Amino acid sequence: METLAIIPARGGSKGIPRKNVLPLAGKPLIAHNILAARAASRVSRVVVSTDDAEIAAVAKDYGAEVVMRPDDLAGDVSRSEDALLHVLDTLEQEEAYRPDMIAFLQCTSPLTAPEDIDGTLAALEDKGADSALAVVPFHYFLWSEQGDGGADGINHDKSFRLMRQQRQPEFVETGAVYAMRAAGFREAKFRFFGKTVMHAIPVEHWQEIDEPADFRIAEERMARLARSRPAAGMLPERIAALVMDFDGVLTDDRVFVSSAGEESVACSRGDGMGIELLRKAGLAMTVLSKEQNEVVAARCRKLKLECAHGIDDKLPLLRLWLDERGIAASDAIYIGNDINDVACLEAAGCAITPADAHPAARAAADIVLSADGGRGAIRELADMLIASGRIVPAQG
């Protein structure tokens, strides 16, 4: 079954200008949907439909194909369905490509997970339907204002209050995922046609970005979701390297300044023991820090850790360190706590933060530890890595 995921993304957002490329948890907004679609097992190809060169460039950077749409399909009142049809027509004309199914995804729903996409497509196929949508259960009472100024119930009789379990189940359209049989959609030219079925997704995955405050709310929810994931399942199958930030990871992110101007930091002896256990397991480790103070080098010498400090852009150095040791980024773990760690968190095979990390870093993490930086986070991580049995000892 050939399934094409299409993500429409105009450049002319009015409510939040340039919304689709604004950063959310260290990635452009549209990147979250692209990555979810690429990870969905039922999706064959991912295409972004846009009129905007910057959106097109971002989409390609995150692994999507791009179909540029004409201006007359990119106005404020342009239908998403017309953008989908344009993609189908373009791919058929240029490649003779005709998918069996379409997954229509909206990049304003960044919490969409691969399983939400797969589940909606499975509902379409398994239930013999023509169209499908992602929904969440709805248990609230709706009211409308009447012409005389009074109010009346919409989905209930106001004169008789049923218990929740006595009411007919209701569902809200999330706006995140739609699925259609391609041939039927091309004929109907609308997303709901024929037999329509629903796929209920977790309410935690339901979030639309409409207002500036929604970005902050989404980052906080992403961080909570990261904390709730089973940690062991998020670790790489092969753990060949651990790369650490210093401040806020090996320290509690405070600095003490004496009257003479000398700086010192607070560290955890338990973290030091965790590093010793990982060294005995043969794990390659290093510290990359933006901090220029000599305290970084002194602490790393004590822990017998390689380190590079005073680094403004850590990502190139991370890649160089891995390349020199023949370690794939997918086999590396990076632990950081702040905004300047996000690029490295995204590049590593597994991204980890302490519990008290900045929201943007937590949102980019695969695992959020229960311990704070400098207060046992590294020991917690060391115990987790050793218990996983996945550490690959360094060669030489």
C-alpha positions, 0 to 999 in steps of 0.5 A: 500500500503506497501512502503519501503524507502531505503537509501544506504550509503557507508562508503568509500566516497572518495570526503569527507571522512566519509561524511555520518556521518559528522555533519550537523546542529547538526545531522549526514548527514544521519539522515536528510533523515532518519527523513524525511522518517520516517515522510512521511505518505506514507512510511511504513518502513525505511531501511539503506543499508550500509557496515559500522558499524558506519553508521549502529549505527547512522541509528539505533539511528535515528530510521531506520532499517539496512541491512548490504551489502557485500563488493562487493556491496560497491565499488566506482563503485557499483550501487545503484540499486544493493544495493536496490535489495540486501535489497529486497532480504534480507528482502524477504529471512528473513521475506517473506517481499515484498513491493509494492513500493520503495522510494529510497532516497539519504542521500547526499540530506539533505534538502529533506522534508517528503512532497517531498517523499510523493509527488513523491510516490503519482505521481507514484500511481496517474498517473499509472506510474512504476517509478518516480523522484523528479525534479525542474523546469529548465529555463536556456540556456545550451551550448556545445563546438564544435569541432572547438572551437565554442559554440552551444546551446543544449536546444535552437536555438542560432539564435532565442532567445525565451522568458522564457514563450515561451519555453517548460518547462524543469526539473532537476533531483534532485537526492533526491527521486526516487520511483518505483513499487517494482515488476517492479524494480526487473525485470528491475534492474534499477530505470527508467523503464516503464512509468516514471513521475516527481514530482516537489519539491521546489527549496529550497529543492534541495541541494547535498552534494558533497564538504566541502563547501556544508555543510555550504551552507546547514546549511544556507539554513536550517536556512532560511527554518526554518525562513519561516515556519509558527511558530504557526504550529510548536508549540506542541499541548500541551505546558507544559514547556519552557527551556531556555539557558541564554547567547544569549537568555536572554542576547545579548551574550555580557559581560561587564568587569569592571576594577575590573574584575566584569562582567555584561550583557545586558538584555531586560526588555521586555523579563522580562515582557514576562517571567512574562506573561508566569508565570501567564499562569502557564507555567513551566520554567527553565534556563540551562546555561553553564556560571558559572558567578553569574550574571546568578543566580542573573538575574534568581532570579530577574525573579523568574526563576529556574536555573542551571548554570555552566553546560557543558552537558545540555541534561541529566539535561534537561531530569532529569528536565522534568522527575521530573515534569512528562513532556514529551519531546514532550510537551517541548520547548527549546530555545538556540543560540549556538552549545552546545544547539543543543542536547537539541534543538533536544531532545525537542518537539519544538526547537526555536532560536533567529534570531542571533543564530549560524547557527548550532543552527538555522538549528536545529530549528523548529522556528527561531524568528525575534528578537535577543537574549537579544533584545526581543526574549523571549517576542516574544516567550511569545506572540506567546505561549500565543496567541496559547492557548496551554499552559498547566499550571503546576500542584502544 
